[in-house]
Amino acid sequence: MNGVTYNGGMHANGFAVGDSIGVVYQKDNPENNMTVFEYYDGPSYGSVTIFVLAAIVLALYRWRKINRKYNDSCPELDGTGRCRIYRTDKEYIFVTVYDVTASLPIKFLPISCDNRDFENTLMEIFHASLHGKYVEMKNAELIKAMRQRSWRQLYQHSTGVLLKHDSRTLEILPTQKATDGKGLDWDYSRAISFDLDGGSWKDIINSTRKLLEHHETDR
């Protein structure tokens, strides 16, 4: 029995460059010749596949972060969602609006929060206004849930905006102090509208926070 070793230089039958193949053959009985794999020093297809998939996932994640950071295209928003935001000197208060009525859930963020936290909370409220369960509340119950002493105190020491969207546009409607000093009125002159198809989500968040800072609060 003679043996011949072939050091492969091509990729064939699952083997890559550098694979060694031992060929065992018999001169008198060629029909009994067979190939024996002495060793295989290349990676298996399974490990290669896992490595490639991991690289693709990592690349997509990095691309998404970069695209999110520099392009900030608007997310797809379905239906008609509404969120009311109040700003005191200490925090933002996000209130879910069902049609025209405010209710739970209510979220709170510190004034120093970053845009990502602000965005995530806004999206949670939008989702709740579309898919949540409306809970009827009395005004006294609602203001207590907002951690405020009274509506009068909130109106005197806060600014506010209403954000509402459909599948194509998002509108930010700010408030202003009422002429009688007893509440807040809508300030249509400063309202801003964004086209969700080509708008910048970063601009929406920055514009919202800027409108909320238009008047100083002195709680």
GIRA-V229320 format. One line per field, one symbol per residue. ss: DSSP state (a for helix, b for strand, c for the rest). burial: I if it has 9 or more other C-alpha atoms within 8 Angstrom, else O. A space follows every 50 residues. Layout:
ss: ???
burial: ???
This chain:
ss: cbbbbbbccccbccbccccbbbbbbccccaaacbbbbbbcccccaaaaaa aaaaaaaaaaaaaaaaaaaaccbcccccccbbbbbbbcccbbbbbbbbcc bbbbbbbbbbccccaaaaaaaaaaaaaaaaacccccccaaaaaaaccccc aaaaaaccbbbbbbbcccbbbbbbbbbccccccbbbcaaacbbbbccccb aaaaaaaaaaaaccccccc
burial: OOOOOOOIOOIOOOIIIIIIIIIIIIOOOOOOIOOOIOOOOIOOOOOIOO OOOOOOOOOOOOOOOIIIOOOIIIOOOOOIIIIIIIIIIOIIIIIIIIOO OIIOOIOOIOIOOOOOOIIOIIOOIIIIIIOOOOOOOOOOOIIIOOOIOI OOIIIIIIIIIIIIIIIIIIIIIIIIIIOOOIIIOOIOOOIOOIIIOOII IOOIIIOIOOIIIOOOIOO
